Amino acid sequence: MPKKPLFDLGKKPPPEIDPLIDFWNQNPFVRSHKNTQSKVYLECMKRLSETKNGKLNNYPIDEEWMVRTSLPLDWLTECWTDEIILTALLNLRKAFNKHCWPANKKSLPDNFPNFVYNERTNKSWLVIFRANAPENFRKRRTYPEWVEDEFGIELVKMFQEICYEISGTPLQENETIWLLDSIRTYWFENLTSKTEDPTCNTFLGDPNIFAEQYAHFLVNRFSRFPNLDISIIKIDSKTWNKFIYFLQKEFGFDETWNSTIFSLKDLEL
C-alpha cells in the first residue's frame, strides 16, 4: 500500500488570519475566530470587506438611531480604513474595563459579526466605538441647560436605570435626553391647558412631573423586557399610547386630548 504523502500538493493551505480579526482575537472578553474556513470566520471577512468598501448600508442599520445619537450617516457609505476599524476595536477593548461605559458588560458584542451589525437591534457597535471612546461612567457629564433647569440630572439617571433594570441594556445619555425633549414638547403641546385642574396639576403640572409619571408607568408596565430600547418607549409608540390612554381614564379627559389618533388595537403590546 503506497504511503500517504506528507503534503497534499493539490490542496491550497488555509489562508492566514486577517490582521484585524487577529487583533480581535487578542481581546480576552470576546470569542475568537481562528478557523479561517469556518462559516463564522467567512462572515467576519464578508462584513469586514463590506465595511472597507463603503457598503455598511447593505445592512438595515437604524438611521433614526444614528441621527438621534449624532452618528454621521455618511459613515454607512464611507470606505473605512484599517486604522479607523482598529480604533473602534481598541475602544471596544477599553469598554470591558469595569470603570468604563457601559456599566452592563453583557450588552457588549462577543463576536465580530455582531460587532459590525447586530441583527436584533439594527445597530452597530463598530459605528458606536468609532465615534466614542469609553468614558468613566462615574464622571459627571455636561447636559443641555434645559435638561438641568426643567428635569434635573437625577431624572436622566432615573430613565437610564429603569431601562437597565428592565432590559439589562442602558440607554445612551443622548438617547435619554432626546426622549425627555420629546416628553417636554408633548407636554407643552397637549397639557398646558389641562393643568388648570387641581388634581391634574398635582400629577402632571409640569414636564418634570409628567416625565416622572411616565417613568413610574414603565416600571409598572414591564417587569422584564430583554429587547427594550428607545423605539419601544418613545413618543407615539404603543407603550406611550397606552400611557396616554391610562391618563385619559385616570383624569377623565375626553379622547380628543391625545394628539395622535390610535385605536384600542394599537394599545396591544
Secondary structure, 3 states (H helix, E strand, C coil): CCCCCCCCCCCCCCCCCCHHHHHHHCCCCCCCCCCCCCHHHHHHHHHHHHHHCCCHHHCCCCHHHHHHCCCCHHHHCCCCCHHHHHHHHHHHHHHCCCCECCCCHHHCCCCHHHHHCECCCCECHHHHHHHCCCCECCCCCCCCHHHHHHHCHHHHHHHHHHHHHHHCCCCCHHHHHHHHHHHHHHHHHHCCCHHHCHHHHHHHCCHHHHHHHHHHHHHHHCCCCCCCCHHHHCCCCHHHHHHHHHHHHHHCCCCCCCCCCCCHHHHCC
